[in-house]
Amino acid sequence: MNKVKVIGGGFAGVEAAWQVANAGIKVKLYEMKPHKKSPAHHTDTFAELVCSNSLRGANLTNAVGLLKEEMRRLGSLVMEAAYATRVAAGAALAVDREQFAQLVTEGIKNNPNIEVISEEIADLPDDAITVVATGP
């Protein structure tokens, strides 16, 4: 396996691309922005939060908090950006939306094993392992 394609630059897509790239595998990350956006999206950044700035609970006593901690321990770009841009929200992990998305975008674009391709993918490629991480 010498290359992986990831379709989608949201939370799942950037995290998949990040983890694969950091394992030493070349990744092509396809994202339709900035050429095409859904009605919910307004920026050209990856991992854009469109509904809320909350990533839900951060306590290790619940499943979502435990998952975040596991991701953090595995070197998650999303969790690194979330904790770096955290804002007060009680027991929840909430972030500054713009700073969060900017940090994620910079991390992806600065990873030497990730090539970002700004285009919409209409058909699944059959020439590489492909992760489909598209939104609704």
C-alpha positions in Angstrom: 0.0 0.0 0.0 1.7 3.2 -1.1 -1.2 5.7 -1.3 -4.7 6.3 0.1 -7.4 8.6 -1.1 -9.7 10.4 1.4 -12.8 12.1 0.2 -14.1 14.8 2.4 -12.3 17.5 4.5 -14.6 17.4 7.6 -13.8 15.9 11.0 -13.6 12.3 9.9 -11.8 13.0 6.6 -9.0 15.2 8.0 -8.5 12.8 10.9 -8.3 9.8 8.6 -5.9 11.7 6.3 -3.8 12.8 9.3 -3.5 9.4 10.9 -2.6 7.6 7.6 -0.1 10.3 6.6 1.6 10.1 10.0 2.0 6.4 9.5 4.2 7.3 6.5 1.6 6.7 3.7 1.0 9.3 1.0 -2.6 10.6 1.1 -4.6 12.5 -1.5 -7.3 14.4 0.4 -10.2 15.5 -1.9 -12.4 18.4 -0.7 -14.9 20.2 -2.9 -14.4 23.6 -1.1 -13.6 26.3 -2.1 -15.1 25.6 -5.6 -18.4 24.1 -4.2 -20.0 24.5 -0.8 -23.0 23.0 0.9 -25.6 25.5 2.1 -24.3 25.1 5.7 -20.7 25.9 4.8 -19.3 29.5 4.7 -15.5 29.2 4.8 -12.8 27.4 2.8 -11.3 25.7 5.9 -11.4 22.0 6.8 -13.4 20.7 9.7 -15.7 23.7 9.7 -18.2 23.6 12.5 -21.6 24.6 11.1 -24.1 24.0 13.9 -22.4 24.4 17.3 -19.0 25.0 18.7 -19.4 22.2 21.1 -17.8 18.8 20.7 -19.9 17.6 23.6 -18.7 16.3 27.0 -15.0 16.1 27.9 -15.3 14.1 31.1 -13.7 10.7 31.1 -16.7 9.3 32.8 -18.8 9.2 29.6 -18.3 7.6 26.2 -17.7 10.9 24.2 -15.2 12.1 26.7 -13.4 8.8 26.7 -13.3 8.7 22.9 -11.8 12.2 22.8 -9.1 11.1 25.3 -8.3 8.1 23.2 -8.0 10.2 20.1 -5.8 12.7 21.9 -3.4 9.9 23.0 -3.3 8.7 19.4 -2.0 12.0 18.2 -5.3 13.4 16.8 -5.1 16.6 14.8 -8.7 17.3 15.6 -8.2 17.0 19.4 -5.0 19.0 19.3 -6.8 21.8 17.6 -9.8 21.5 19.9 -7.8 21.8 23.1 -5.7 24.6 21.6 -8.8 26.7 20.8 -11.0 25.6 23.8 -13.4 28.2 25.2 -15.4 28.1 28.5 -18.3 25.7 28.3 -18.6 23.9 31.6 -18.0 20.2 31.2 -18.2 20.3 27.4 -15.3 20.7 25.0 -16.3 23.8 23.1 -14.0 25.7 20.7 -13.5 29.0 18.9 -14.9 27.8 15.5 -12.7 29.9 13.3 -9.4 29.3 15.1 -10.2 25.6 15.4 -10.8 25.2 11.6 -7.8 27.3 10.8 -5.5 25.1 13.0 -6.8 21.9 11.4 -6.4 23.4 7.9 -2.8 24.5 8.6 -2.0 21.0 10.0 -3.3 19.3 6.9 -1.7 21.6 4.4 1.6 21.5 6.2 1.8 17.7 6.4 4.3 16.6 3.7 2.4 13.3 3.2 -0.9 14.9 2.4 -1.8 16.4 -1.0 -4.9 18.4 -1.0 -7.0 18.3 -4.1 -9.9 20.8 -4.4 -12.5 19.1 -6.4 -15.7 17.2 -6.0 -15.6 13.5 -6.4 -18.7 12.0 -8.1 -17.5 8.4 -8.5 -15.5 6.1 -6.2 -12.0 5.6 -7.4 -10.8 2.0 -7.8 -7.1 2.6 -8.1 -6.3 3.0 -4.4 -7.7 2.4 -0.9 -10.3 5.1 -0.5 -11.9 6.5 2.7 -15.3 8.1 2.0 -15.8 10.7 4.8 -18.4 13.0 3.3 -21.1 14.9 5.0 -24.8 14.8 4.6 
